[in-house]
Amino acid sequence: MLGRVNHVAIAVPDLASATQSYRTTLGATVTEPQALPEHGVTVVFVTLPNTKVELLEPLGDTSPIAAFLAKNPSGGMHHICYEVEDIVAARDALQASGARVLGDGEPKIGAHGKPVLFLHPKDFQGTLIELEQV
């Protein structure tokens, strides 16, 4: 079911500062900020030869990332995103095996313009998992 790792997401309290660190200190290529109101975040992607790192900052006080940063003020790893060929088939198989899909269970369009779903971290050793259809 799982394909390659699409990205690892890191929640940050200051997206501009984090972007600068990745560009200047690490010499990485970083995309321009993209606001995703439906997900409550603003993101940039650090482009790597084999995957991406997503830096995300809350977009408003009700963002799920704001709650994460309240518990982790310096930021930290938020989720890992795996690619799947058919997100609806993956969702159905996961739910049939007892895994919980967050939200209403319907895919939403993510930062790459593709359908995404999130899986409950308690079902996956404390790690929030995002699935993205490729």
C-alpha positions in Angstrom: 0.0 0.0 0.0 2.7 2.5 1.0 4.9 4.1 -1.6 7.9 6.3 -1.0 8.3 8.9 1.7 6.9 12.1 0.2 8.0 14.4 3.0 8.7 14.8 6.7 6.9 17.8 8.3 8.4 19.9 11.0 6.3 22.4 12.9 8.1 25.7 13.5 7.1 28.8 15.5 8.6 31.2 13.0 8.5 30.1 9.3 10.7 33.0 8.0 13.5 32.2 10.5 13.3 28.4 9.8 13.4 29.1 6.1 16.4 31.3 6.5 18.2 28.6 8.5 17.6 26.0 5.9 18.6 28.3 3.0 21.6 30.0 4.6 23.0 27.5 7.2 22.2 24.3 5.3 22.4 25.7 1.8 19.1 24.2 0.8 16.6 25.1 -1.9 13.3 26.2 -0.2 10.0 27.0 -1.9 8.1 30.2 -1.4 5.5 30.2 1.5 2.1 28.8 0.6 -0.9 29.4 2.8 -3.3 26.5 3.2 -6.4 27.9 5.1 -8.3 24.5 4.9 -5.4 22.9 6.9 -4.7 26.0 9.1 -1.0 26.2 8.1 1.5 28.1 6.0 4.2 25.8 4.5 7.4 25.8 2.6 9.2 22.8 1.2 12.9 22.1 1.4 13.8 20.2 -1.7 16.2 17.3 -1.3 17.4 14.8 -3.9 15.3 11.9 -2.4 12.4 13.6 -0.7 11.2 16.9 0.9 11.1 18.5 4.3 7.9 20.5 5.0 8.2 23.4 7.4 4.9 24.4 8.7 3.7 27.3 10.8 0.2 27.9 12.2 -2.2 30.0 10.2 -4.3 31.5 12.9 -4.9 30.6 16.6 -7.2 27.7 15.8 -4.6 25.9 13.7 -3.8 22.4 14.9 -0.2 23.4 14.6 -0.8 26.2 17.2 -1.8 23.5 19.7 1.3 21.4 18.8 3.6 24.4 19.3 1.9 25.2 22.6 3.2 21.8 23.8 6.5 22.1 21.9 7.4 25.8 21.8 10.6 25.2 19.9 8.8 23.2 17.3 9.6 19.6 16.2 8.7 16.7 13.9 4.9 16.9 13.3 4.2 14.1 10.8 5.5 11.9 8.0 3.8 11.7 4.6 3.8 8.5 2.5 2.6 8.3 -1.0 -0.2 5.9 -2.1 -1.6 5.2 -5.5 -5.3 5.2 -4.6 -6.1 7.2 -1.4 -9.7 6.0 -1.2 -8.7 2.4 -1.5 -6.0 2.9 1.1 -8.5 4.7 3.4 -11.0 1.8 3.1 -8.4 -0.9 3.7 -7.0 1.0 6.7 -10.4 1.6 8.2 -11.3 -2.1 7.7 -8.2 -3.0 9.7 -9.2 -0.7 12.5 -7.1 2.3 11.8 -8.6 5.7 12.4 -8.7 8.4 9.8 -8.8 11.9 11.2 -11.5 14.5 10.3 -14.5 13.3 8.4 -12.6 10.6 6.5 -12.8 12.4 3.2 -9.6 13.3 1.4 -8.7 17.1 1.2 -6.5 18.7 -1.3 -3.0 19.2 0.2 -0.1 21.5 -0.5 0.9 19.6 -3.7 -2.6 19.9 -5.1 -3.3 16.2 -4.5 -5.7 14.4 -2.2 -4.4 13.8 1.4 -5.6 12.1 4.6 -4.2 11.9 8.1 -4.2 8.8 10.3 -4.5 8.9 14.1 -1.0 8.8 15.8 -2.3 6.4 18.5 -2.7 3.8 15.8 0.9 4.2 14.5 3.3 4.3 17.5 2.6 7.9 18.3 3.4 9.2 14.8 0.9 11.3 12.8 0.8 9.9 9.3 -0.3 11.7 6.2 -1.1 9.8 3.0 -0.9 11.6 -0.3 -2.2 10.2 -3.6 0.3 10.2 -6.4 
